[in-house]
Amino acid sequence: FSKMIPREATAEVVWAVSGDGMSTAGLRFLAEVPLFS
């Protein structure tokens, strides 16, 4: 999986708590150039 991510980009785990009290985890990719513009 790590090989699929460009070396320039790093990922951090973002935790979000939903209204029902359950928490979900997602990945936010940080790169010099935004992946989604």
N, C-alpha and C positions, 0 to 999 in steps of 0.2 A: 504493500500500500504506500509506503513511504517513497518508493521509487516513482510513483505516479505524480508526486508533488514536486514542482520545480524547486531547485535549490534556493532561488531568490525568495521564494514564498515560505512563510512560516505559518503555523496554525495554532490557535489557542482555543481551549475548550470554554465555551460560553454556557453558563447555567441559567436556565430560565424557570421560574416557578409559576405554574399555571394556577388558575383560580381554585381548583379543587385541592390544592395543596401538594400535588405531585410535581416533581421536578424533572425537567427534560434537559438533556445535554446536546449541544450542537457544536459544530466547529466553525470558527470564524477565521478565514484565511487572510493573512496580512502580507501584502506584497507591495513592491514599489509602484506597480501599475494595478489599479483596481480591476478585479476579475469581472465585476459587473458594473457597467457604467450607464 
